[in-house]
Amino acid sequence: MPVFISYCQEARLDAFILNERLLLEGITAQLVLFDADGQTHDDLYGNGCQQMSDATHWIGLLPAAAGEDWWTAWLLGAAVMANRRVCFYRAGDEPLTGFLSRWPVMRERAHIDLFVRAYHDECTFQRAMVLPTARGTCADRDNADFFHADLKAKIRRGF
């Protein structure tokens, strides 16, 4: 169950910290820089499609102007359509744009531990999706919704 981590240049340090934490837990992760500087839209699109199809989870590191990035909304749509588990990481307490607040948002390093626990719970209780699948099933959608609700609750409670 690989994790796809997308980030922009200003969130690079957080992306590396997140990646290292997941690797320490034995979770396969792929870091991908999504920045318009030096990359064409075709490159970003192709890279996003490939990474999303190869992953079961997507963590988007959100910059300060997260609602204004076209790629955040695009990757979110692709992840939801493919029944991927979605989570965001954003340091600070600024509120998120309305459409992003539906999914779990990690804001501090302790929340990464909660993601790891939710990830391992999926494996333990056999709710994990197995790649590749031609089409998502209702069980995949239900399991993704459960993952989102469970992780949001863990983050809200702090454990």
Backbone as CSV, one residue per row, in Angstrom:
resi,resn,N_x,N_y,N_z,CA_x,CA_y,CA_z,C_x,C_y,C_z
1,MET,0.838,-1.177,0.000,0.000,0.000,0.000,0.891,1.250,0.000
2,PRO,1.387,1.627,-1.146,2.263,2.795,-1.199,1.521,4.112,-0.996
3,VAL,2.253,5.089,-0.456,1.717,6.418,-0.202,2.365,7.395,-1.175
4,PHE,1.548,8.189,-1.834,1.994,9.228,-2.754,1.959,10.556,-1.999
5,ILE,3.110,11.224,-1.908,3.206,12.499,-1.208,3.528,13.582,-2.226
6,SER,2.624,14.524,-2.409,2.879,15.640,-3.320,3.173,16.883,-2.499
7,TYR,4.102,17.687,-3.006,4.469,18.896,-2.277,4.955,19.954,-3.249
8,CYS,4.947,21.190,-2.793,5.526,22.284,-3.560,6.837,22.675,-2.874
9,GLN,7.592,23.502,-3.535,8.931,23.843,-3.057,8.934,24.380,-1.628
10,GLU,7.969,25.214,-1.266,7.974,25.813,0.071,7.669,24.805,1.176
11,ALA,7.147,23.637,0.844,6.837,22.600,1.834,7.852,21.455,1.786
12,ARG,8.994,21.690,1.192,9.985,20.639,0.986,10.454,19.987,2.295
13,LEU,10.792,20.778,3.286,11.275,20.224,4.548,10.211,19.340,5.200
14,ASP,8.967,19.809,5.243,7.877,19.002,5.805,7.702,17.698,5.019
15,ALA,7.863,17.763,3.704,7.724,16.561,2.872,8.794,15.537,3.214
16,PHE,10.030,15.995,3.387,11.108,15.071,3.723,10.925,14.485,5.116
17,ILE,10.481,15.276,6.059,10.218,14.779,7.415,9.112,13.722,7.387
18,LEU,8.044,14.007,6.674,6.934,13.058,6.545,7.401,11.769,5.884
19,ASN,8.154,11.880,4.807,8.655,10.706,4.093,9.540,9.848,5.002
20,GLU,10.448,10.464,5.722,11.333,9.720,6.626,10.550,9.004,7.717
21,ARG,9.532,9.669,8.245,8.708,9.050,9.306,7.988,7.822,8.772
22,LEU,7.448,7.920,7.566,6.756,6.773,6.972,7.732,5.636,6.682
23,LEU,8.911,5.970,6.166,9.909,4.940,5.888,10.354,4.219,7.153
24,LEU,10.467,4.955,8.261,10.828,4.329,9.536,9.784,3.320,9.981
25,GLU,8.536,3.526,9.575,7.446,2.604,9.923,7.256,1.505,8.886
26,GLY,8.135,1.461,7.884,8.032,0.426,6.852,6.958,0.713,5.815
27,ILE,6.555,1.952,5.703,5.528,2.347,4.741,6.209,2.916,3.504
28,THR,5.944,2.316,2.373,6.517,2.772,1.116,5.887,4.099,0.738
29,ALA,6.735,5.074,0.437,6.235,6.400,0.073,7.005,6.922,-1.129
30,GLN,6.336,7.736,-1.924,6.947,8.361,-3.094,6.727,9.860,-3.007
31,LEU,7.814,10.619,-2.916,7.750,12.082,-2.885,7.755,12.617,-4.306
32,VAL,6.825,13.512,-4.603,6.772,14.115,-5.938,6.572,15.614,-5.798
33,LEU,7.480,16.361,-6.391,7.409,17.816,-6.395,6.394,18.260,-7.442
34,PHE,5.390,19.016,-6.999,4.403,19.603,-7.905,4.558,21.102,-7.823
35,ASP,5.292,21.637,-8.752,5.546,23.067,-8.794,5.558,23.495,-10.249
36,ALA,4.943,24.596,-10.547,4.860,25.067,-11.926,6.213,25.566,-12.441
37,ASP,7.148,25.838,-11.565,8.455,26.325,-11.987,9.260,25.201,-12.628
38,GLY,9.484,25.305,-13.930,10.303,24.335,-14.639,9.582,23.088,-15.092
39,GLN,8.306,22.940,-14.802,7.544,21.774,-15.230,6.358,22.245,-16.058
40,THR,6.102,21.541,-17.144,4.944,21.886,-17.961,3.701,21.263,-17.349
41,HIS,2.544,21.758,-17.735,1.290,21.181,-17.243,1.151,19.733,-17.697
42,ASP,1.633,19.408,-18.888,1.583,18.024,-19.360,2.445,17.114,-18.488
43,ASP,3.619,17.606,-18.081,4.484,16.817,-17.195,3.816,16.584,-15.848
44,LEU,3.246,17.645,-15.287,2.560,17.529,-14.004,1.379,16.579,-14.092
45,TYR,0.608,16.689,-15.164,-0.560,15.834,-15.349,-0.145,14.371,-15.473
46,GLY,0.823,14.108,-16.331,1.272,12.728,-16.538,1.859,12.122,-15.287
47,ASN,2.660,12.907,-14.586,3.270,12.441,-13.348,2.203,12.185,-12.291
48,GLY,1.234,13.085,-12.184,0.154,12.912,-11.207,-0.675,11.676,-11.476
49,CYS,-1.010,11.448,-12.740,-1.794,10.251,-13.104,-1.048,8.971,-12.740
50,GLN,0.229,8.923,-13.066,1.030,7.725,-12.795,1.158,7.487,-11.294
51,GLN,1.483,8.529,-10.550,1.662,8.370,-9.110,0.364,7.972,-8.419
52,MET,-0.743,8.556,-8.837,-2.033,8.252,-8.212,-2.445,6.812,-8.499
53,SER,-2.158,6.331,-9.698,-2.546,4.960,-10.028,-1.673,3.939,-9.307
54,ASP,-0.461,4.326,-8.922,0.447,3.409,-8.241,0.310,3.430,-6.728
55,ALA,-0.506,4.322,-6.189,-0.599,4.489,-4.736,-1.981,4.111,-4.212
56,THR,-2.043,3.866,-2.919,-3.331,3.623,-2.266,-3.729,4.823,-1.410
57,HIS,-2.732,5.615,-1.011,-2.952,6.784,-0.165,-2.290,7.993,-0.808
58,TRP,-2.912,9.146,-0.638,-2.304,10.387,-1.111,-2.273,11.378,0.036
59,ILE,-1.080,11.923,0.284,-0.921,13.006,1.245,-0.465,14.224,0.453
60,GLY,-1.280,15.257,0.491,-0.931,16.495,-0.184,-0.430,17.502,0.831
61,LEU,0.790,17.964,0.665,1.318,19.020,1.522,0.849,20.337,0.952
62,LEU,0.128,21.073,1.751,-0.517,22.287,1.267,0.310,23.529,1.573
63,PRO,0.526,24.351,0.552,1.210,25.627,0.788,0.242,26.638,1.388
64,ALA,0.732,27.838,1.643,-0.091,28.884,2.251,-1.320,29.203,1.399
65,ALA,-1.175,29.215,0.097,-2.287,29.534,-0.808,-2.842,28.249,-1.422
66,ALA,-3.214,27.278,-0.580,-3.605,25.953,-1.055,-4.826,25.975,-1.959
67,GLY,-5.780,26.821,-1.686,-6.994,26.836,-2.488,-6.795,27.388,-3.880
68,GLU,-5.654,28.036,-4.099,-5.397,28.650,-5.390,-4.581,27.764,-6.323
69,ASP,-4.053,26.650,-5.836,-3.268,25.753,-6.676,-4.186,24.841,-7.463
70,TRP,-4.061,24.874,-8.773,-4.906,24.017,-9.612,-4.591,22.555,-9.376
71,TRP,-3.326,22.247,-9.098,-2.965,20.842,-8.979,-3.502,20.203,-7.709
72,THR,-3.689,20.968,-6.644,-4.259,20.396,-5.423,-5.684,19.928,-5.680
73,ALA,-6.483,20.775,-6.303,-7.866,20.395,-6.621,-7.899,19.247,-7.616
74,TRP,-6.997,19.279,-8.590,-6.981,18.220,-9.602,-6.602,16.888,-8.985
75,LEU,-5.543,16.860,-8.155,-5.127,15.615,-7.509,-6.198,15.106,-6.554
76,LEU,-6.876,16.013,-5.876,-7.957,15.612,-4.980,-9.071,14.918,-5.768
77,GLY,-9.445,15.490,-6.888,-10.469,14.862,-7.725,-10.037,13.492,-8.218
78,ALA,-8.789,13.382,-8.655,-8.279,12.088,-9.129,-8.253,11.063,-8.002
79,ALA,-7.854,11.481,-6.814,-7.783,10.562,-5.673,-9.167,10.074,-5.265
80,VAL,-10.119,10.972,-5.223,-11.478,10.596,-4.814,-12.104,9.661,-5.843
81,MET,-11.908,9.960,-7.116,-12.478,9.101,-8.159,-11.881,7.699,-8.131
82,ALA,-10.623,7.580,-7.695,-9.951,6.290,-7.639,-10.069,5.628,-6.263
83,ASN,-10.872,6.208,-5.374,-11.081,5.666,-4.025,-9.793,5.578,-3.221
84,ARG,-8.905,6.526,-3.414,-7.673,6.568,-2.638,-7.949,7.212,-1.289
85,ARG,-7.122,6.853,-0.325,-7.226,7.474,0.988,-6.531,8.830,0.890
86,VAL,-7.207,9.873,1.322,-6.724,11.244,1.155,-6.436,11.861,2.512
87,CYS,-5.332,12.575,2.593,-4.979,13.311,3.793,-4.134,14.495,3.370
88,PHE,-4.238,15.574,4.116,-3.424,16.750,3.834,-2.513,17.029,5.019
89,TYR,-1.400,17.678,4.729,-0.506,18.152,5.780,-0.306,19.639,5.556
90,ARG,-0.553,20.396,6.604,-0.365,21.845,6.518,0.001,22.379,7.890
91,ALA,1.188,22.919,7.983,1.631,23.489,9.249,0.871,24.788,9.512
92,GLY,0.671,25.085,10.773,-0.028,26.312,11.135,-1.502,26.084,11.391
93,ASP,-2.170,27.138,11.819,-3.580,27.030,12.203,-4.537,27.705,11.239
94,GLU,-4.057,28.153,10.087,-4.951,28.832,9.152,-6.039,27.871,8.693
95,PRO,-7.265,28.346,8.605,-8.352,27.470,8.148,-8.177,27.118,6.674
96,LEU,-8.693,25.964,6.310,-8.616,25.511,4.921,-9.823,25.973,4.139
97,THR,-9.649,26.021,2.827,-10.747,26.297,1.920,-11.831,25.246,2.144
98,GLY,-13.091,25.621,1.984,-14.216,24.742,2.268,-14.126,23.350,1.692
99,PHE,-13.749,23.224,0.415,-13.750,21.900,-0.208,-12.603,21.021,0.301
100,LEU,-11.573,21.591,0.889,-10.466,20.800,1.415,-10.720,20.318,2.845
101,SER,-11.611,20.965,3.553,-11.820,20.636,4.961,-12.584,19.332,5.178
102,ARG,-13.049,18.715,4.127,-13.765,17.443,4.252,-12.835,16.295,4.642
103,TRP,-11.552,16.425,4.315,-10.589,15.354,4.533,-9.706,15.661,5.734
104,PRO,-9.067,14.616,6.283,-8.195,14.828,7.450,-7.035,15.769,7.120
105,VAL,-6.696,16.620,8.071,-5.593,17.560,7.906,-4.631,17.383,9.079
106,MET,-3.418,16.970,8.756,-2.372,16.867,9.770,-1.693,18.231,9.845
107,ARG,-1.517,18.724,11.060,-0.926,20.051,11.224,0.373,20.030,12.030
108,GLU,0.683,18.926,12.643,1.905,18.835,13.440,2.457,17.424,13.330
109,ARG,3.665,17.260,13.795,4.346,15.967,13.620,3.662,14.837,14.393
110,ALA,3.015,15.156,15.491,2.294,14.118,16.240,1.147,13.544,15.406
111,HIS,0.591,14.331,14.508,-0.486,13.848,13.642,0.019,12.816,12.639
112,ILE,1.298,12.882,12.306,1.874,11.882,11.404,1.798,10.511,12.062
113,ASP,2.031,10.454,13.366,1.914,9.194,14.100,0.487,8.647,14.016
114,LEU,-0.489,9.532,14.054,-1.888,9.104,13.954,-2.185,8.564,12.553
115,PHE,-1.599,9.171,11.531,-1.741,8.642,10.168,-1.143,7.241,10.087
116,VAL,0.043,7.069,10.663,0.706,5.766,10.642,-0.176,4.727,11.325
117,ARG,-0.765,5.094,12.460,-1.645,4.162,13.178,-2.872,3.802,12.331
118,ALA,-3.486,4.795,11.682,-4.652,4.530,10.827,-4.262,3.664,9.629
119,TYR,-3.097,3.906,9.082,-2.588,3.108,7.960,-2.431,1.644,8.374
120,HIS,-1.781,1.428,9.520,-1.579,0.062,10.000,-2.893,-0.594,10.416
121,ASP,-3.835,0.173,10.948,-5.155,-0.373,11.276,-5.842,-0.909,10.026
122,GLU,-5.692,-0.203,8.922,-6.292,-0.686,7.665,-5.730,-2.041,7.283
123,CYS,-4.437,-2.200,7.442,-3.812,-3.490,7.126,-4.280,-4.575,8.092
124,THR,-4.297,-4.244,9.368,-4.669,-5.210,10.395,-6.107,-5.697,10.231
125,PHE,-7.015,-4.772,9.978,-8.429,-5.125,9.881,-8.860,-5.418,8.451
126,GLN,-7.889,-5.573,7.550,-8.111,-5.965,6.160,-9.081,-5.048,5.435
127,ARG,-8.952,-3.744,5.688,-9.729,-2.756,4.940,-8.891,-2.155,3.818
128,ALA,-7.653,-2.606,3.740,-6.733,-2.020,2.768,-7.123,-2.401,1.354
129,MET,-6.901,-1.473,0.446,-7.143,-1.775,-0.948,-5.891,-2.412,-1.534
130,VAL,-6.082,-3.263,-2.505,-4.985,-3.950,-3.149,-4.878,-3.422,-4.568
131,LEU,-3.691,-3.065,-4.979,-3.476,-2.575,-6.340,-3.080,-3.729,-7.224
132,PRO,-3.300,-3.704,-8.502,-4.142,-2.738,-9.199,-5.577,-3.227,-9.272
133,THR,-6.484,-2.309,-9.366,-7.881,-2.623,-9.591,-8.345,-1.849,-10.803
134,ALA,-9.084,-2.498,-11.641,-9.579,-1.832,-12.852,-10.594,-0.762,-12.479
135,ARG,-11.485,-1.087,-11.569,-12.498,-0.140,-11.094,-12.641,-0.299,-9.599
136,GLY,-12.855,0.803,-8.943,-13.069,0.733,-7.504,-14.392,0.064,-7.199
137,THR,-14.453,-0.609,-6.075,-15.691,-1.251,-5.668,-16.355,-0.406,-4.597
138,CYS,-17.586,-0.776,-4.262,-18.277,-0.086,-3.172,-17.516,-0.276,-1.867
139,ALA,-16.909,-1.450,-1.688,-16.134,-1.696,-0.477,-14.943,-0.754,-0.405
140,ASP,-14.291,-0.505,-1.554,-13.176,0.447,-1.575,-13.644,1.834,-1.147
141,ARG,-14.789,2.265,-1.661,-15.314,3.591,-1.329,-15.674,3.667,0.152
142,ASP,-16.347,2.632,0.649,-16.714,2.599,2.071,-15.470,2.593,2.962
143,ASN,-14.461,1.804,2.575,-13.230,1.745,3.361,-12.490,3.071,3.327
144,ALA,-12.482,3.737,2.190,-11.845,5.054,2.096,-12.574,6.046,2.991
145,ASP,-13.898,6.034,2.940,-14.677,6.933,3.800,-14.416,6.647,5.282
146,PHE,-14.307,5.364,5.638,-14.012,5.000,7.021,-12.639,5.514,7.422
147,PHE,-11.635,5.347,6.543,-10.284,5.831,6.823,-10.301,7.331,7.089
148,HIS,-10.998,8.090,6.235,-11.062,9.546,6.390,-11.717,9.930,7.722
149,ALA,-12.845,9.323,8.016,-13.569,9.651,9.256,-12.751,9.248,10.481
150,ASP,-12.137,8.077,10.431,-11.347,7.589,11.557,-10.145,8.491,11.820
151,LEU,-9.410,8.856,10.760,-8.230,9.702,10.946,-8.617,11.106,11.409
152,LYS,-9.708,11.665,10.866,-10.161,12.980,11.337,-10.496,12.939,12.820
153,ALA,-11.148,11.865,13.257,-11.508,11.738,14.671,-10.262,11.598,15.542
154,LYS,-9.285,10.823,15.082,-8.042,10.651,15.855,-7.307,11.984,15.977
155,ILE,-7.257,12.751,14.895,-6.576,14.032,14.936,-7.319,15.000,15.856
156,ARG,-8.651,15.001,15.776,-9.453,15.895,16.612,-9.253,15.554,18.096
157,ARG,-9.221,14.252,18.426,-9.049,13.830,19.814,-7.598,13.916,20.278
158,GLY,-6.669,13.783,19.324,-5.252,13.807,19.657,-4.675,12.449,19.990
159,PHE,-5.452,11.386,19.781,-4.941,10.022,20.002,-5.721,9.046,19.149
